[in-house]
Amino acid sequence: MADLTTDFVGIRSPNPFWLASAPPTDKEYNVRRAFEAGWGGVVWKTLGAEGPPVVNVNGPRYGAIYGPDRRLMGLNNIELITDRPLETNLEEMARVKADYPDRALIASIMVPCEEAAWKAILPRVAETGADGIELNFGCPHGMAERGMGSAVGQVPEYIEMVTRWCKTYYDRPVIVKLTPNITDIRMPARAALNGGADAVSLINTINSITSVDLDRMAPEPTIDGKGTHGGYCGPAVRPIAMNMVAEIARDPETKDLPISGIGGITTWRDAAEFIALGCGNVQVCTAAMTYGFRVVEEMAAGLSAWMDEKGFASVAEVSGRAVPNVTDWQYLNLNYVTKARIDQDLCIKCGRCYAACEDTSHQAIAMEPGRTFEVIDAECVACNLCVDVCPVEDCITMTRLEPGETDPRTGRVVPAEPGNWTQHPNNPASTAAE
């Protein structure tokens, strides 16, 4: 059986599935239920400094994007950090950690960008026995307007400065949570590393407005006729998150920096993909809010079964395996040629492939009498749009032309050697012969 135990920057947990800092981890009751359901760790909902209380809205806090059958694809939230007293949170964290010593418990923190504020809160967090802290440099709404959250995460110099303060006043692992609301995710990751961070976590939510109420003419969720931007999360953000994770994992400057992956993870496969791109564990929020805490049972069972099938004994053996195969466009093999193939036994004659290709692509599918669809190899550029729009799995596949075969579209013999853009004759800057 695969061993799902993880050791992330010295923090051990029985599996790689942690709950992210969010409403599901706002208090002791929730966290105990999560641990009983099987979660390997939690990041407690973000703590703030003592002082003026945080006040959340009492109206709707979430906006939603739905897929077919009202499947929740994305949530836009306007909730702030915890509005419960700091002392209450700290007391609850200490009790939970004492009762679940084998589970990871991380304190998420967001205080003003002043050394004194961090120096004051860190010893109090340490007294709870928490395994580490996560610096919330990602929240894009509400707190950012106060000079915290993503307002810090968008300035690498601030990230490095605050991280260094935390490493000075706290002796356990420091994880820096990064905002995706930035042009190049590598810059804040490098800053975190330079400040001494033990790891980074990403992505935090994406700045967004998910919908507009066309009767009230206001963004949703709407509070007394007004709306605001919020943080977007859920399955819809997963591709963005995976790209940013991969950018950090393959950056020569941060390639050894541990990563906790966040962003729309709903199934074991999602988790496995994040881990393959370099993550040491994953954090989940929207899936738990959608399906409840016991969704972790399916995630853990599925990941374990897949690892057994593939012969992986531990999560560490999976971590980063896909990173060497993430490259830049100019290094792709332009001598790799494929053509679409339609399995007539599986085809339901819906015509989606034909419509998509005829109207929006390369007119490479012919409709024969009896609504039989055939690929025209001389026109097929192997874009695989037909595969993506076909409603029947494996009905349309891409088949590679072997070296030595002639590509009917170009008339070129498929060479055996890989080629890339810098060597390609269509590149004006290339001096290489075809």
Secondary structure, 3 states (H helix, E strand, C coil): CCECCEEECCEEECCCEEECCCHHHCCHHHHHHHHHHCCCEEEEEEECCCCCCCCCCCCCCEEEEECHHHCEEEEEECCCCCCCCHHHHHHHHHHHHHHCCCCEEEEEECCCCCHHHHHHHHHHHHCCCCCEEEEECCCCCCCHHHCCCHHHHCCHHHHHHHHHHHHHHCCCCEEEECCCCCCCCHHHHHHHHHCCCCEEEECCCEEECCEEECCCCEEECCECCECCCEEEECHHHHHHHHHHHHHHHHCCCCCCCCEEEECCCCCHHHHHHHHHCCCCEEEECHHHHHHCCCHHHHHHHHHHHHHHHHCCCEHHHHCCCCHHHCCCHHHCCCCCCEEEEECCCCCCCCCHHHHHHHHHCCCCEEEECCCEEEECCCCCCCCCHHHHHCCCCCCEEEEECCCCCECCCCCCECCCCCCCHHHCCCCCCCCCCC
